[in-house]
């Protein structure tokens, strides 16, 4: 019960814009997680495409706000493939704001020698969802 109260207090301490972004990100996490489970992966790139262009300094502040919202919502996301869902959520949120981004899919070996997949999103110089390791990039869109 105390944990729920802490989360609620934390949510109420956010600014109105931060609350709006969190709610948008959380709902998109739920929606995108469901889409990833029911739609063939080959359609994902088409559904979540972005048009390349440069990022302005003004947009950098918006990107950082989106990044924080994704981190907050992702921490309570029910999906196991959080990196992919969070990257696609970030792509959706940035597309809605006409901010270009680059989504990458890659693989690496874990300590046990097993292949691990990961996705990450960047926009301009900002890593929206981090690469977090030495992943070999296989696909970018």
Secondary structure, DSSP 8 states (H G I E B T S, - for coil): -HHHHHHHHHHHHS-HHHHHHHHHHHHHHHHHHHHHHHS-HHHHHHHT--------HHHHHHHHHHHHHHHHHHTT---S-HHHHHHHHHHHHHHHTT---EEEEEEEE-TTS-EEEEEEEEETTEEEE---S--EEEEE-
